[in-house]
Amino acid sequence: MTQKTAIITGATRGLGRDMAINLAKDGIDIIFSYNSNEDKAKEVISEIKSIGQKAIAFHFDANDYKSGQQFIVNAIDYLKQETGSPNFDFLINNAGTGAFNLISDTTEKQFNEMINVHLKSVYFLTQKALSYINEGGRIINISSGLTRFSLPGMSAYAMMKGGIEVFTRYLAKELGARKITANVIAPGAIATDFAGGSNRDNQEKRNIIANITALGRVGEAKDIGGTVAFLCSDRASWINGQRIEVSGGMLV
């Protein structure tokens, strides 16, 4: 069986790290990005290698779309040296940051950063990677439950994630001839350090989230990685152009 490789943006912590570990457990080699914390990247590399898979990390600043294109160049150069082929199988666009601001308080700088991080860099990084994705490969983009329900202070972030959902449907349509699927995972409230870590650290907020979630708790990073691994498996080959919310039944 041909060895498969996944490229994941933002996998040093939180959701991205859990995605990388779950994919490695399924026998997939991992190339991932980090922004500022190289030490954390090294820890993830060690963990993946302990599972028995190859792993390497390259820098990527999601606020600069050219950085994403260089990340893909670095990944492709590595693959050529390591495997003799520049091609890979799975692209997971996960890197991102949160911005909590009411519409009345959002600055142009903050809005532009959300465009760069969550829309522009994803679009052009994916564009750069397209020709290297193997036939039958998968693209998974990360959106948010906030495109379905609205919570004050997240308008700019949610708008960009809505754009990613539209982008994903177009990817599915345009790449169908190559048997490449494109889907969106939309996490609900997850207890990570995202957006200041309030879903993890603010007990009052955690109680509110638990009360509006059918399964009665805040999500954990480990709740997301398994879904990514499933979408990259042969069992999910007929799922295409879909938004899959992974929120424990938040605001159903």
C-alpha positions as CSV (number, residue, x, y, z in Angstrom):
1,M,0.0,0.0,0.0
2,T,1.3,3.4,-0.9
3,Q,2.2,5.6,2.0
4,K,-0.1,8.5,2.4
5,T,0.7,12.0,3.7
6,A,-1.4,14.8,5.2
7,I,-0.5,18.5,5.3
8,I,-2.1,20.3,8.2
9,T,-1.8,24.0,9.0
10,G,-1.6,25.0,12.7
11,A,-1.0,21.7,14.4
12,T,1.2,22.6,17.4
13,R,-1.7,22.7,19.8
14,G,-5.5,22.4,20.2
15,L,-7.6,21.0,17.4
16,G,-4.7,20.8,14.9
17,R,-2.5,18.8,17.2
18,D,-5.3,16.3,17.8
19,M,-6.0,16.0,14.1
20,A,-2.3,15.3,13.4
21,I,-2.2,12.6,16.2
22,N,-5.4,10.9,15.0
23,L,-4.2,10.8,11.4
24,A,-0.8,9.4,12.5
25,K,-2.6,6.7,14.4
26,D,-4.2,5.8,11.1
27,G,-0.8,5.3,9.5
28,I,-0.5,8.7,7.8
29,D,2.7,10.7,7.7
30,I,2.3,14.4,8.7
31,I,3.6,17.7,7.5
32,F,2.3,20.6,9.5
33,S,2.9,24.3,10.2
34,Y,3.7,26.3,13.2
35,N,3.7,30.1,13.6
36,S,5.8,31.1,16.6
37,N,6.3,28.1,18.9
38,E,8.9,25.9,17.4
39,D,9.4,24.0,20.6
40,K,5.7,22.9,20.6
41,A,6.2,21.8,17.0
42,K,9.1,19.6,18.0
43,E,7.0,18.0,20.7
44,V,4.3,17.1,18.2
45,I,6.9,15.7,15.8
46,S,8.3,13.5,18.6
47,E,4.8,12.3,19.5
48,I,4.0,11.4,15.9
49,K,7.3,9.6,15.5
50,S,6.6,7.6,18.6
51,I,3.5,6.4,16.9
52,G,5.6,5.2,14.1
53,Q,5.0,7.8,11.4
54,K,7.1,10.5,9.8
55,A,6.6,14.1,10.7
56,I,8.1,17.5,9.9
57,A,7.0,21.1,10.6
58,F,7.6,24.3,8.6
59,H,6.8,27.9,9.5
60,F,3.6,29.5,8.3
61,D,2.2,32.9,9.3
62,A,-1.5,32.8,8.4
63,N,-1.7,36.7,8.4
64,D,0.5,36.7,5.3
65,Y,-0.8,34.6,2.4
66,K,2.6,34.5,0.8
67,S,3.9,32.7,3.8
68,G,1.3,30.0,3.1
69,Q,2.6,29.6,-0.4
70,Q,6.1,29.3,0.9
71,F,4.9,26.7,3.4
72,I,3.6,24.6,0.5
73,V,6.9,25.0,-1.4
74,N,8.8,23.8,1.6
75,A,6.5,20.8,2.0
76,I,6.8,19.8,-1.6
77,D,10.5,20.1,-1.6
78,Y,10.6,17.9,1.5
79,L,8.4,15.3,-0.2
80,K,10.6,15.2,-3.3
81,Q,13.6,14.5,-1.2
82,E,11.9,12.0,1.2
83,T,9.7,10.1,-1.3
84,G,10.8,11.1,-4.8
85,S,7.4,12.6,-5.5
86,P,6.0,16.0,-4.7
87,N,2.5,14.7,-4.3
88,F,0.4,14.2,-1.1
89,D,-3.1,13.1,-0.2
90,F,-4.8,15.2,2.4
91,L,-4.9,19.0,3.0
92,I,-6.4,20.2,6.2
93,N,-6.7,24.0,6.5
94,N,-6.9,24.5,10.3
95,A,-4.7,27.4,11.3
96,G,-6.5,30.4,12.7
97,T,-7.0,32.9,15.4
98,G,-10.1,34.3,17.1
99,A,-11.1,37.9,17.5
100,F,-13.8,38.9,20.0
101,N,-15.2,42.3,19.2
102,L,-18.7,43.7,18.9
103,I,-19.5,45.2,15.4
104,S,-19.5,48.6,17.0
105,D,-15.9,48.1,18.3
106,T,-14.2,46.2,15.4
107,T,-11.4,48.1,13.8
108,E,-10.3,47.9,10.1
109,K,-7.0,46.3,11.2
110,Q,-8.8,43.6,13.1
111,F,-11.2,43.0,10.2
112,N,-8.4,42.8,7.7
113,E,-6.5,40.3,9.9
114,M,-9.6,38.1,9.9
115,I,-9.7,38.3,6.1
116,N,-6.0,37.4,5.9
117,V,-6.0,34.6,8.4
118,H,-9.2,32.8,7.7
119,L,-10.0,33.6,4.1
120,K,-7.1,34.9,1.9
121,S,-4.4,32.6,3.2
122,V,-6.6,29.5,3.0
123,Y,-7.6,30.4,-0.6
124,F,-4.1,30.9,-1.9
125,L,-2.4,28.2,0.1
126,T,-5.0,25.7,-1.3
127,Q,-4.5,27.1,-4.8
128,K,-0.7,26.5,-4.4
129,A,-1.3,23.0,-3.2
130,L,-3.9,21.8,-5.7
131,S,-1.7,20.5,-8.4
132,Y,0.2,18.3,-5.9
133,I,-2.9,16.6,-4.4
134,N,-3.2,13.0,-5.5
135,E,-6.2,11.8,-7.4
136,G,-8.8,10.7,-4.8
137,G,-7.3,13.0,-2.2
138,R,-9.2,15.1,0.4
139,I,-9.4,18.7,1.4
140,I,-10.8,19.5,4.8
141,N,-11.5,23.1,5.8
142,I,-12.3,24.2,9.3
143,S,-15.2,26.5,9.8
144,S,-17.2,27.1,13.0
145,G,-20.6,26.6,14.6
146,L,-20.8,30.4,14.5
147,T,-21.8,30.3,10.8
148,R,-25.1,28.6,11.9
149,F,-25.8,30.4,15.2
150,S,-24.9,33.9,16.2
151,L,-23.1,35.0,19.4
152,P,-22.3,38.7,19.9
153,G,-18.7,39.7,19.4
154,M,-17.8,37.1,16.7
155,S,-19.2,38.7,13.5
156,A,-15.9,39.3,11.6
157,Y,-14.6,35.8,12.4
158,A,-17.9,34.1,11.5
159,M,-18.2,36.0,8.2
160,M,-14.8,34.7,7.1
161,K,-15.8,31.1,8.1
162,G,-19.0,31.5,6.1
163,G,-16.8,32.3,3.1
164,I,-14.8,29.2,3.7
165,E,-17.9,27.1,3.6
166,V,-18.8,28.6,0.2
167,F,-15.2,28.1,-1.0
168,T,-15.3,24.4,0.0
169,R,-18.4,23.8,-2.1
170,Y,-16.7,25.3,-5.1
171,L,-13.6,23.1,-4.5
172,A,-15.8,20.0,-4.4
173,K,-17.4,21.0,-7.7
174,E,-14.1,22.0,-9.5
175,L,-12.1,19.0,-8.3
176,G,-14.6,16.3,-8.8
177,A,-13.0,15.2,-12.1
178,R,-9.9,14.3,-10.1
179,K,-12.0,12.4,-7.5
180,I,-10.8,14.9,-4.8
181,T,-13.4,15.6,-2.1
182,A,-13.7,18.8,-0.2
183,N,-15.6,19.1,3.1
184,V,-16.0,21.5,6.0
185,I,-15.8,20.6,9.7
186,A,-17.6,23.2,11.9
187,P,-16.6,22.8,15.6
188,G,-18.8,24.1,18.3
189,A,-17.4,25.6,21.5
190,I,-14.1,23.8,22.3
191,A,-12.0,24.1,25.4
192,T,-8.7,25.3,23.9
193,D,-6.7,28.5,24.2
194,F,-8.5,29.9,21.1
195,A,-9.8,33.4,21.5
196,G,-8.2,33.8,24.9
197,G,-9.1,30.4,26.2
198,S,-12.4,31.4,27.7
199,N,-14.1,28.1,26.7
200,R,-11.5,26.4,28.8
201,D,-10.9,28.7,31.7
202,N,-14.1,30.7,32.3
203,Q,-16.4,28.5,34.4
204,E,-19.4,30.8,34.0
205,K,-19.1,30.6,30.2
206,R,-18.5,26.8,30.4
207,N,-21.8,26.4,32.3
208,I,-23.7,28.4,29.8
209,I,-22.3,26.3,26.9
210,A,-23.1,23.1,28.7
211,N,-26.6,24.2,29.2
212,I,-27.2,24.9,25.5
213,T,-25.5,21.7,24.3
214,A,-27.5,18.5,24.0
215,L,-24.6,16.4,25.4
216,G,-24.3,18.7,28.3
217,R,-20.6,19.8,28.2
218,V,-18.0,21.9,26.4
219,G,-16.2,20.2,23.6
220,E,-12.6,19.1,23.8
221,A,-9.9,19.0,21.1
222,K,-10.1,15.2,21.1
223,D,-13.7,15.5,19.9
224,I,-12.6,16.9,16.5
225,G,-9.5,14.9,15.4
226,G,-11.4,11.7,15.0
227,T,-13.8,13.3,12.5
228,V,-10.9,14.6,10.4
229,A,-9.4,11.1,10.4
230,F,-12.7,9.6,9.3
231,L,-13.0,12.1,6.4
232,C,-9.5,11.0,5.3
233,S,-10.5,7.4,5.4
234,D,-11.8,5.2,2.6
235,R,-15.1,5.0,4.6
236,A,-15.8,8.7,3.8
237,S,-15.1,8.6,0.0
238,W,-18.7,9.5,-0.9
239,I,-19.0,12.5,1.4
240,N,-18.3,15.6,-0.7
241,G,-19.2,19.3,-0.5
242,Q,-20.6,18.9,3.0
243,R,-20.6,21.0,6.2
244,I,-20.3,18.6,9.2
245,E,-20.9,20.3,12.5
246,V,-19.1,18.7,15.5
247,S,-20.7,20.5,18.4
248,G,-22.3,17.9,20.6
249,G,-25.7,19.3,19.6
250,M,-25.1,23.0,20.5
251,L,-28.2,25.1,20.1
252,V,-30.1,22.4,18.2
